[in-house]
Amino acid sequence: MTKMKFAFAAMAALVGIGGAYASKPSSKNATVHVWKDINGVTQVIGTTGEAEAGCPGNDVFCLRAADSPSLIVKELQ
């Protein structure tokens, strides 16, 4: 019976460590993207912060990442 309890405790520890690793935040801001304007012209090749700083427009839509179309930045206020 103690071997069974030890096995369950070991499995629970592995699941806990795996969950903690999976929930570790990633550094998505450090990812480099190719940023294009509304006309599809490449404006910036850099991180999200660099795209926000180099935003050529002042509209709601400023730049869109070419590799991730749902990633959009607008001009910093």
C-alpha positions, 0 to 999 in steps of 0.5 A: 500500500505504501508503494501505491501511495508513493507512486500517486505522490510522484505522479502528482508531483510530475503533474504539478511541475508540468502545470507550472512549466506550461503556465510560465509566461513567454516573452512574446514582445521579443519576437521579431515580426515583419510589420505591414501597413494597410496597403501591404507595404513593409514598414518595420521589421522588429518587435511589437514595441518597435512597431508601436514606436515606428507606427506611420499612421494615427488610425485605429489600424496602424501596422499588422504582423505579416506572419500573424494577421491577428497581431495589430498595433496602433500608434502610441498615445 
